[in-house]
Amino acid sequence: MHPEERREKIETYLQSAEFASLEELAKHVGVSVSTVRRDVAELENGKTIRRTHGGARILQPKTDEFVFNVRDTHEVSEKDAIGVACAALIQPGQTVIIDSGTTCFHVAKHLGEKAGQVITNSLPVAHHFSGSNRLEVHVSGGVIYPRLGTLVGPHAVESFSRMHADVAILSGSGIAEDGIYNSHALIADIQRAMMAGAAKVIFCFDHTKFGRRSTFFLCDFSQVDYVVTDATAPVELVERLRAKGVQVVLAPPL
């Protein structure tokens, strides 16, 4: 593959993913990390992308798929019902990790000040709790991606690898019979660190995520304690998850 073709492929990938690690890009185009680092430098000179710590991001995305405010207009009533049901699983005073997904933000909205501490890489979640005088909020390090409202990168992973929580509340791009998926490797890396640092793991999905396999496999169900979803989730897949020992909570409509 010629350098120009390779760089075009990198730019196209970043248009769909918005940001990526050098390792992820190298795997995508089939070259070494050092080669892709040079490609990224050339693309940065052309002012189409910007290098970050260990990766790159597109400067002018053509899609709003990953914009937090846009994603939070999808399945709003279902996400709100899921938020109520998931918040009910949290015990007063627990330390809770909250992921950066929009469904997790709805959990935060209904959590109130029940938790003792909240740990998050989500700017909307941190802002939501910022006015509380009773709740202690810890925000991870990392690179800010304003369109996503999240902190990502090695510093975010390191932050969560040094923390422990009673519960981690996460979401993803898809849930299938073999496990849980996410559309982005950098987010999946952070989520694995979140799960490793939590005594209990809860995933929240609206019904549209069931039966979907996204780009990156996150985990199988041996690492999941609860799946909280809305009442219209496909019955057959719900029963298969329960047969695997996963506690599936169906949130009734509000």
Backbone bond lengths (Angstrom), bond angles and torsions (degrees), N, CA, C in turn:
res aa  C-N    CA-C-N  psi(-1)  N-CA   C-N-CA  omega(-1)  CA-C   N-CA-C  phi
1 M - - - 1.454 - - 1.532 109.75 -
2 H 1.326 117.51 129.22 1.450 122.05 179.94 1.535 109.86 -70.58
3 P 1.347 116.83 152.28 1.468 119.66 -179.65 1.530 113.18 -54.73
4 E 1.330 117.53 -41.44 1.462 119.85 -179.26 1.526 111.38 -63.03
5 E 1.332 115.80 -41.86 1.468 120.43 178.59 1.520 110.35 -65.73
6 R 1.324 115.70 -40.33 1.471 120.93 -179.52 1.534 110.40 -64.20
7 R 1.320 116.06 -43.82 1.466 119.65 -178.92 1.525 111.87 -67.56
8 E 1.330 115.70 -35.02 1.459 118.76 175.53 1.524 110.93 -64.30
9 K 1.325 114.98 -38.12 1.466 120.02 178.78 1.529 110.78 -67.23
10 I 1.329 116.67 -38.62 1.469 121.13 177.20 1.524 110.05 -63.50
11 E 1.331 116.39 -45.51 1.464 120.32 -178.97 1.529 111.22 -64.47
12 T 1.328 116.67 -39.96 1.464 120.59 177.83 1.523 110.75 -63.09
13 Y 1.332 115.91 -41.72 1.475 120.06 178.55 1.520 110.53 -61.70
14 L 1.339 116.42 -44.01 1.458 120.16 -179.17 1.528 111.61 -68.19
15 Q 1.321 117.74 -27.68 1.456 119.73 175.53 1.527 111.11 -63.91
16 S 1.321 116.45 -34.43 1.467 119.57 -179.38 1.516 112.23 -87.22
17 A 1.355 117.65 -33.16 1.462 120.89 -176.29 1.519 112.73 -98.21
18 E 1.317 117.44 -19.18 1.461 126.97 -178.37 1.520 113.19 75.67
19 F 1.319 119.33 -44.44 1.461 121.32 176.03 1.520 109.08 -147.72
20 A 1.345 116.09 157.07 1.468 120.52 -177.05 1.515 109.81 -160.01
21 S 1.325 115.65 154.63 1.459 120.95 173.92 1.528 108.91 -78.86
22 L 1.333 116.26 160.48 1.464 120.27 176.93 1.522 110.73 -61.90
23 E 1.335 117.27 -37.79 1.467 120.71 179.06 1.520 111.21 -62.75
24 E 1.332 115.71 -40.38 1.466 121.13 179.21 1.524 110.78 -64.59
25 L 1.335 116.19 -43.43 1.464 120.31 179.33 1.518 111.74 -67.31
26 A 1.338 116.43 -40.12 1.465 120.55 179.46 1.523 110.77 -61.71
27 K 1.323 116.14 -41.50 1.467 120.37 178.26 1.522 110.75 -65.69
28 H 1.314 116.34 -37.99 1.465 120.75 -177.24 1.521 111.81 -65.28
29 V 1.337 117.71 -40.15 1.465 120.12 -176.86 1.531 112.93 -100.28
30 G 1.344 117.28 -3.59 1.456 120.56 174.44 1.513 115.65 74.65
31 V 1.356 116.48 37.95 1.465 120.41 177.33 1.523 108.95 -131.95
32 S 1.333 116.18 178.45 1.458 120.71 178.80 1.526 110.77 -76.20
33 V 1.328 115.51 162.06 1.457 120.65 178.10 1.528 110.57 -62.93
34 S 1.333 117.64 -38.19 1.460 120.31 179.56 1.529 111.53 -63.77
35 T 1.336 116.70 -37.57 1.466 120.20 177.58 1.524 111.08 -67.03
36 V 1.310 116.32 -44.39 1.459 119.00 -178.59 1.531 110.36 -68.96
37 R 1.329 117.09 -29.63 1.469 119.67 175.55 1.533 110.96 -61.78
38 R 1.331 116.20 -40.53 1.463 119.67 177.05 1.527 111.08 -67.40
39 D 1.337 116.30 -38.52 1.462 119.25 177.12 1.533 110.94 -61.92
40 V 1.310 115.34 -42.59 1.465 119.92 179.90 1.525 110.50 -62.96
41 A 1.327 116.47 -39.57 1.467 120.26 177.94 1.529 110.93 -61.79
42 E 1.331 116.64 -40.96 1.462 120.34 178.84 1.530 111.18 -66.14
43 L 1.321 116.43 -41.12 1.460 120.14 178.79 1.525 111.39 -66.89
44 E 1.322 115.84 -33.92 1.467 119.18 176.89 1.527 110.58 -66.43
45 N 1.319 116.72 -38.17 1.466 120.29 176.29 1.524 111.45 -61.54
46 G 1.327 115.04 -31.53 1.462 120.07 177.59 1.511 113.83 -82.57
47 K 1.353 115.31 0.80 1.471 123.18 174.81 1.525 113.89 62.61
48 T 1.349 116.27 30.25 1.466 119.17 175.21 1.526 111.38 -100.42
49 I 1.342 117.04 -26.98 1.450 120.94 178.35 1.518 109.26 -133.93
50 R 1.315 115.55 169.63 1.463 121.15 175.36 1.511 109.19 -130.87
51 R 1.313 115.97 133.26 1.451 120.27 176.08 1.519 110.42 -71.31
52 T 1.330 116.48 143.66 1.459 122.94 172.39 1.516 107.34 -125.47
53 H 1.318 115.94 179.94 1.461 119.66 179.17 1.532 109.40 -65.13
54 G 1.332 116.24 106.14 1.464 120.77 177.83 1.503 115.65 79.81
55 G 1.349 117.68 11.15 1.455 117.87 -177.93 1.518 112.51 -167.56
56 A 1.339 115.31 -154.54 1.459 121.14 -178.82 1.518 109.15 -155.89
57 R 1.342 115.62 156.27 1.470 120.56 175.19 1.524 109.47 -137.05
58 I 1.303 115.50 152.27 1.457 121.20 178.80 1.529 108.64 -78.22
59 L 1.320 117.26 144.06 1.455 120.34 -177.34 1.524 113.08 -86.06
60 Q 1.322 116.98 -34.28 1.458 120.46 -178.67 1.525 110.20 -131.48
61 P 1.335 117.11 80.78 1.467 119.75 -179.89 1.520 111.53 -60.59
62 K 1.340 115.01 145.04 1.471 120.44 -179.68 1.519 112.04 -92.74
63 T 1.310 116.71 -5.43 1.459 120.32 -177.33 1.510 110.44 -124.74
64 D 1.320 117.32 151.20 1.461 120.86 175.68 1.531 111.43 -104.72
65 E 1.341 116.35 16.82 1.462 120.68 -175.77 1.521 111.90 -56.73
66 F 1.340 116.98 -34.91 1.452 120.01 -174.14 1.529 113.07 -97.77
67 V 1.345 118.77 0.71 1.445 120.56 179.69 1.525 109.38 -68.76
68 F 1.344 116.76 127.04 1.460 120.82 -174.26 1.519 111.60 -57.31
69 N 1.340 117.77 -48.78 1.459 120.75 -176.19 1.522 112.12 -64.30
70 V 1.341 117.23 -32.33 1.468 120.24 177.97 1.517 109.98 -71.93
71 R 1.327 116.59 -46.09 1.468 119.50 -179.42 1.524 111.43 -63.27
72 D 1.330 116.52 -28.37 1.462 119.11 -177.77 1.523 112.73 -80.68
73 T 1.330 117.68 5.42 1.470 120.69 172.27 1.521 111.27 -97.48
74 H 1.332 117.90 -1.22 1.464 122.35 -178.91 1.530 110.17 -95.72
75 E 1.332 117.07 133.07 1.471 122.16 175.84 1.533 111.73 48.71
76 V 1.319 117.73 47.06 1.463 121.45 -173.97 1.525 111.83 -64.35
77 S 1.326 117.69 -45.56 1.468 119.67 -177.62 1.528 111.05 -64.89
78 E 1.334 116.31 -38.47 1.466 119.77 177.63 1.531 111.26 -65.01
79 K 1.339 116.08 -43.38 1.462 119.84 179.23 1.522 111.39 -64.18
80 D 1.312 116.24 -36.37 1.459 119.54 178.88 1.533 110.64 -66.54
81 A 1.336 116.72 -41.82 1.469 120.37 177.32 1.524 110.55 -63.16
82 I 1.324 116.43 -42.10 1.466 120.99 177.34 1.523 110.12 -61.84
83 G 1.338 116.78 -40.18 1.461 120.62 178.99 1.516 112.09 -59.56
84 V 1.320 116.95 -43.02 1.472 121.31 178.71 1.521 110.47 -63.83
85 A 1.342 116.79 -46.74 1.470 120.87 -177.04 1.517 111.67 -66.18
86 C 1.333 116.81 -39.48 1.465 119.64 -179.44 1.519 110.67 -70.51
87 A 1.327 117.71 -42.51 1.467 120.89 179.31 1.521 111.35 -59.33
88 A 1.336 116.84 -30.79 1.462 120.80 179.22 1.524 112.40 -67.29
89 L 1.336 117.93 -19.70 1.464 121.57 179.67 1.530 112.32 -81.74
90 I 1.330 117.38 -11.62 1.460 121.57 -177.11 1.524 110.22 -88.44
91 Q 1.327 116.01 132.83 1.460 121.60 178.85 1.526 110.30 -89.14
92 P 1.332 117.62 147.53 1.468 120.39 -179.86 1.532 111.82 -56.32
93 G 1.313 116.01 135.30 1.455 121.54 176.55 1.512 115.74 86.01
94 Q 1.331 117.73 -2.56 1.457 119.14 -179.28 1.528 112.01 -72.20
95 T 1.336 114.87 152.35 1.461 121.46 172.02 1.521 107.74 -89.41
96 V 1.342 116.31 126.17 1.459 121.15 -170.65 1.525 110.41 -125.62
97 I 1.326 116.50 126.64 1.465 122.20 168.93 1.521 107.90 -87.70
98 I 1.339 116.45 130.80 1.457 120.60 178.17 1.521 109.04 -121.77
99 D 1.311 115.78 123.49 1.460 124.81 -179.33 1.538 110.02 -70.71
100 S 1.342 115.58 174.07 1.461 121.02 -174.77 1.522 115.08 -93.66
101 G 1.324 118.74 5.10 1.462 120.82 179.48 1.516 112.41 -70.64
102 T 1.324 116.81 156.92 1.464 120.37 -178.99 1.528 112.14 -66.32
103 T 1.338 117.58 -33.77 1.464 119.53 177.83 1.524 110.05 -65.25
104 C 1.324 117.13 -38.41 1.464 121.31 177.36 1.522 111.00 -64.65
105 F 1.336 116.90 -32.86 1.461 119.93 176.73 1.528 110.42 -62.97
106 H 1.323 116.95 -36.13 1.464 120.13 177.10 1.528 111.28 -68.16
107 V 1.310 117.46 -31.23 1.470 119.82 172.78 1.523 109.30 -63.67
108 A 1.331 116.51 -46.55 1.472 121.12 -179.83 1.527 110.65 -57.09
109 K 1.328 116.97 -40.31 1.462 121.00 -178.99 1.522 112.01 -60.92
110 H 1.331 117.24 -31.48 1.457 120.80 -176.95 1.532 112.78 -101.02
111 L 1.321 116.39 -1.54 1.466 119.76 -179.85 1.519 111.26 -76.64
112 G 1.328 116.67 -27.49 1.459 119.99 -177.85 1.514 110.46 59.99
113 E 1.315 116.29 -136.87 1.462 121.17 178.06 1.524 110.95 -109.61
114 K 1.347 115.06 25.76 1.462 119.50 -179.77 1.522 111.45 -62.82
115 A 1.327 117.66 -42.48 1.464 121.23 -179.30 1.525 110.14 -70.83
116 G 1.336 115.53 152.55 1.458 119.91 175.07 1.514 110.97 -82.67
117 Q 1.343 115.11 -40.54 1.458 121.92 178.89 1.528 109.27 -139.17
118 V 1.326 115.72 146.55 1.462 121.96 173.69 1.520 107.90 -122.33
119 I 1.335 116.27 133.23 1.462 122.56 176.00 1.528 106.59 -118.88
120 T 1.317 118.03 129.16 1.460 119.15 -174.36 1.517 112.31 -152.44
121 N 1.324 115.50 157.57 1.465 122.01 169.12 1.526 110.10 -112.34
122 S 1.320 116.00 14.41 1.462 122.39 -177.84 1.523 109.91 -100.65
123 L 1.317 116.85 121.32 1.461 120.14 176.99 1.533 111.72 -66.86
124 P 1.355 119.80 -41.65 1.467 118.80 176.07 1.527 113.09 -60.83
125 V 1.333 117.66 -39.15 1.465 120.11 178.49 1.527 110.31 -66.54
126 A 1.323 117.10 -44.89 1.461 120.86 179.31 1.530 110.41 -60.63
127 H 1.328 116.17 -42.86 1.469 120.00 179.18 1.523 111.16 -65.02
128 H 1.329 116.37 -39.04 1.463 120.43 -179.70 1.520 111.40 -58.64
129 F 1.334 117.15 -39.86 1.460 121.03 -177.01 1.527 113.42 -92.81
130 S 1.328 117.67 -1.41 1.469 120.31 -171.32 1.523 113.54 -64.97
131 G 1.325 117.92 -23.22 1.462 120.09 -179.25 1.508 113.99 -88.53
132 S 1.331 117.48 -0.65 1.466 120.21 -177.54 1.525 111.24 -77.38
133 N 1.338 115.71 134.77 1.462 120.80 175.31 1.519 112.16 -92.50
134 R 1.321 117.10 -10.10 1.464 121.30 -175.73 1.521 112.68 -106.66
135 L 1.312 116.95 -27.82 1.459 121.24 -173.81 1.524 110.65 -95.97
136 E 1.327 116.45 130.91 1.463 121.23 177.72 1.526 108.74 -92.99
137 V 1.336 116.13 126.16 1.456 121.18 -175.84 1.524 110.04 -115.69
138 H 1.347 116.00 127.38 1.464 122.50 176.08 1.527 108.01 -111.49
139 V 1.330 116.69 127.66 1.462 121.77 179.11 1.523 108.28 -110.34
140 S 1.325 116.58 132.13 1.465 121.14 -178.38 1.519 111.08 -68.01
141 G 1.306 115.76 163.59 1.456 120.45 169.02 1.518 109.37 -77.75
142 G 1.327 116.63 -172.78 1.451 120.51 177.21 1.514 112.78 127.03
143 V 1.320 115.34 -178.40 1.457 123.12 179.00 1.523 108.63 -93.12
144 I 1.325 116.17 131.31 1.465 120.61 -179.48 1.530 110.09 -81.99
145 Y 1.336 115.41 128.06 1.456 121.77 170.28 1.522 107.21 -112.83
146 P 1.359 116.46 98.06 1.467 119.96 -172.50 1.526 113.98 -56.65
147 R 1.337 117.44 -39.68 1.466 120.11 -178.31 1.523 111.26 -62.29
148 L 1.324 116.70 -31.85 1.461 120.64 179.97 1.512 112.46 -91.93
149 G 1.328 116.56 -18.63 1.456 119.59 -176.48 1.509 112.07 65.76
150 T 1.338 117.40 36.31 1.462 119.85 -174.79 1.519 111.52 -141.94
151 L 1.322 114.86 159.60 1.457 122.73 174.94 1.522 107.80 -106.84
152 V 1.331 116.88 129.22 1.457 121.51 -177.61 1.522 109.85 -133.15
153 G 1.337 115.09 175.39 1.456 120.41 175.39 1.519 113.52 103.19
154 P 1.321 116.87 177.29 1.475 122.18 -175.03 1.529 113.88 -57.09
155 H 1.342 117.16 -36.68 1.462 119.04 -178.95 1.526 111.38 -67.73
156 A 1.325 116.68 -34.37 1.464 119.94 176.49 1.525 110.29 -67.02
157 V 1.330 116.83 -44.11 1.474 120.88 177.76 1.522 110.24 -60.33
158 E 1.332 116.41 -44.36 1.464 120.51 -179.65 1.524 111.45 -62.79
159 S 1.328 117.06 -39.39 1.464 120.51 179.10 1.516 111.33 -58.03
160 F 1.331 115.98 -48.16 1.462 119.24 -177.68 1.528 112.26 -73.18
161 S 1.317 118.11 -26.46 1.471 120.29 178.60 1.525 111.48 -69.78
162 R 1.340 117.33 -15.51 1.464 121.28 -179.72 1.524 112.36 -105.14
163 M 1.317 117.44 7.39 1.466 120.74 -177.39 1.523 111.43 -118.25
164 H 1.321 115.70 154.65 1.465 121.29 175.07 1.517 108.27 -127.75
165 A 1.317 115.82 142.71 1.461 121.57 178.90 1.516 109.94 -139.12
166 D 1.316 115.19 159.25 1.465 119.96 175.44 1.524 110.91 -72.85
167 V 1.337 115.96 -38.04 1.457 121.05 -175.10 1.526 109.70 -140.32
168 A 1.332 116.42 141.30 1.464 121.68 168.96 1.516 108.15 -115.95
169 I 1.334 116.24 129.33 1.461 122.47 178.82 1.520 107.93 -111.56
170 L 1.338 116.49 117.89 1.461 121.49 -173.78 1.517 111.33 -132.35
171 S 1.322 114.90 167.66 1.462 121.15 171.95 1.519 108.08 -138.42
172 G 1.310 117.22 -179.27 1.462 120.48 -177.96 1.509 110.58 -159.14
173 S 1.330 115.05 -176.81 1.462 120.25 -178.88 1.527 112.83 -88.30
174 G 1.332 116.14 -20.51 1.451 118.95 -177.97 1.506 111.87 -164.89
175 I 1.315 115.14 154.60 1.460 122.12 176.55 1.525 107.82 -137.82
176 A 1.319 115.75 123.95 1.458 122.03 -178.44 1.528 108.73 -129.40
177 E 1.313 116.67 -179.46 1.466 119.93 -175.66 1.527 112.04 -64.94
178 D 1.333 117.38 -27.02 1.463 119.79 -177.88 1.520 113.57 -90.04
179 G 1.340 118.31 -11.35 1.449 118.52 178.86 1.514 113.44 153.82
180 I 1.328 114.99 -159.60 1.463 122.83 -173.23 1.521 109.59 -114.99
181 Y 1.327 115.62 142.58 1.463 122.17 -175.47 1.523 110.80 -124.45
182 N 1.341 114.35 155.37 1.457 120.20 170.33 1.513 109.10 -134.56
183 S 1.322 115.72 156.19 1.453 120.12 -174.99 1.510 113.28 -86.17
184 H 1.338 117.42 -5.69 1.453 119.16 -175.88 1.517 112.07 -140.52
185 A 1.333 116.03 131.12 1.461 121.85 -175.61 1.523 112.46 -64.64
186 L 1.330 118.41 -40.03 1.460 120.43 -178.16 1.524 111.61 -64.57
187 I 1.324 116.89 -38.86 1.460 120.38 177.11 1.526 110.34 -68.99
188 A 1.328 116.88 -39.53 1.463 120.35 178.22 1.534 111.24 -61.53
189 D 1.335 117.26 -38.71 1.470 120.60 177.95 1.524 111.16 -60.43
190 I 1.333 116.41 -42.73 1.464 120.49 178.78 1.520 110.56 -66.15
191 Q 1.321 116.61 -42.11 1.459 119.96 -178.67 1.523 111.87 -63.29
192 R 1.330 117.27 -36.86 1.472 119.73 177.10 1.529 110.83 -63.01
193 A 1.340 116.42 -39.11 1.461 119.81 177.18 1.530 110.69 -67.02
194 M 1.329 117.12 -36.99 1.463 120.96 176.39 1.525 111.02 -61.54
195 M 1.328 115.96 -46.65 1.463 120.37 -178.61 1.518 111.51 -64.62
196 A 1.324 116.49 -40.01 1.465 120.43 -179.30 1.518 111.78 -64.30
197 G 1.332 117.08 -27.32 1.453 120.63 -177.20 1.517 114.54 -95.99
198 A 1.322 118.07 8.49 1.462 120.83 -176.46 1.528 111.42 -119.90
199 A 1.328 115.63 143.24 1.461 120.77 178.26 1.526 111.26 -75.34
200 K 1.321 117.29 -29.24 1.463 122.25 -179.95 1.519 108.58 -135.12
201 V 1.343 116.64 139.95 1.468 121.56 -177.46 1.525 109.57 -120.91
202 I 1.333 115.29 125.54 1.460 122.21 178.50 1.525 108.63 -120.41
203 F 1.332 117.03 128.73 1.461 121.61 173.98 1.523 109.28 -109.40
204 C 1.330 115.60 137.48 1.460 121.84 179.58 1.523 109.74 -116.06
205 F 1.328 116.28 124.70 1.467 122.11 -179.74 1.520 109.94 -137.75
206 D 1.332 117.24 135.12 1.451 117.45 168.00 1.536 108.42 -80.15
207 H 1.310 116.96 169.06 1.468 121.07 -171.01 1.523 113.70 -62.33
208 T 1.351 117.76 -24.32 1.469 119.99 -177.58 1.524 112.50 -69.18
209 K 1.327 117.88 -16.45 1.468 121.01 -178.19 1.538 112.29 -87.37
210 F 1.328 117.28 -11.37 1.467 120.56 -177.18 1.526 110.92 -74.12
211 G 1.334 115.03 136.83 1.452 121.24 -179.79 1.513 113.40 80.97
212 R 1.331 118.17 5.44 1.467 121.94 -178.86 1.524 111.09 -102.04
213 R 1.317 115.47 136.05 1.471 121.50 172.80 1.523 107.35 -115.34
214 S 1.315 115.71 119.18 1.452 120.35 -179.78 1.525 109.23 -93.28
215 T 1.333 116.61 -167.39 1.462 121.58 -171.32 1.518 113.76 -65.08
216 F 1.332 116.80 -42.87 1.465 120.20 -171.53 1.524 111.49 -117.83
217 F 1.329 115.44 129.50 1.460 120.97 176.35 1.520 108.42 -75.78
218 L 1.310 116.97 125.45 1.462 121.50 -177.85 1.521 112.52 -92.12
219 C 1.330 117.62 -53.57 1.468 120.13 -177.28 1.528 109.57 -166.17
220 D 1.329 115.03 162.93 1.460 119.19 171.21 1.530 108.19 -94.99
221 F 1.318 117.11 -178.03 1.459 120.04 -171.71 1.522 114.17 -82.47
222 S 1.319 117.62 -3.18 1.466 119.67 174.61 1.521 111.34 -66.39
223 Q 1.330 117.00 -19.43 1.464 121.86 -178.82 1.526 112.61 -100.98
224 V 1.326 116.79 6.57 1.468 121.23 -174.45 1.526 110.17 -117.39
225 D 1.328 116.29 131.08 1.462 120.81 177.72 1.523 112.04 -94.92
226 Y 1.325 116.75 -45.00 1.463 121.40 -179.26 1.525 110.35 -131.93
227 V 1.326 115.39 146.44 1.457 122.49 163.67 1.519 106.49 -121.09
228 V 1.324 116.35 123.84 1.461 121.38 178.60 1.517 107.84 -109.39
229 T 1.324 116.85 126.96 1.458 121.76 -178.09 1.519 109.98 -141.81
230 D 1.322 116.66 176.41 1.459 119.61 179.45 1.532 109.99 -88.24
231 A 1.304 115.10 170.69 1.466 121.08 -170.98 1.512 113.95 -69.40
232 T 1.335 118.68 -13.29 1.459 120.46 -179.06 1.529 112.99 -97.80
233 A 1.316 117.19 12.66 1.465 120.27 175.82 1.528 109.53 -61.45
234 P 1.346 118.55 145.95 1.470 120.71 -176.69 1.523 112.30 -60.78
235 V 1.323 115.34 125.20 1.469 121.85 -172.72 1.525 111.35 -60.41
236 E 1.326 117.67 -43.77 1.460 121.02 -175.42 1.529 111.70 -61.02
237 L 1.328 116.82 -45.15 1.461 119.80 -179.40 1.520 111.08 -70.22
238 V 1.313 117.29 -36.66 1.462 120.72 176.17 1.524 110.19 -58.55
239 E 1.327 117.24 -45.08 1.471 120.75 -179.51 1.526 111.66 -66.71
240 R 1.323 117.16 -34.74 1.467 119.96 176.86 1.521 111.30 -65.65
241 L 1.312 116.42 -38.76 1.470 120.00 177.69 1.525 110.32 -65.40
242 R 1.314 116.45 -42.19 1.465 120.19 178.47 1.521 111.08 -63.21
243 A 1.333 116.72 -35.72 1.469 120.37 177.23 1.520 111.44 -65.27
244 K 1.329 117.07 -24.32 1.465 121.47 177.47 1.523 112.00 -84.80
245 G 1.328 117.02 0.41 1.459 120.63 178.57 1.514 114.65 94.57
246 V 1.332 117.44 5.95 1.462 120.80 178.51 1.530 109.07 -82.83
247 Q 1.320 116.50 133.62 1.461 120.76 175.65 1.527 107.99 -84.74
248 V 1.321 116.10 110.33 1.463 121.49 -178.51 1.528 108.93 -101.40
249 V 1.328 114.77 123.60 1.462 121.53 178.29 1.529 108.13 -105.25
250 L 1.337 116.59 123.55 1.446 122.09 177.10 1.519 108.29 -97.80
251 A 1.323 116.71 114.20 1.461 121.41 -177.28 1.515 110.50 -78.59
252 P 1.320 118.42 121.73 1.467 119.22 178.54 1.527 110.72 -69.84
253 P 1.325 117.11 152.01 1.467 120.22 179.21 1.538 110.53 -59.27
254 L 1.310 116.88 145.99 1.469 120.70 178.89 1.516 110.94 -83.66
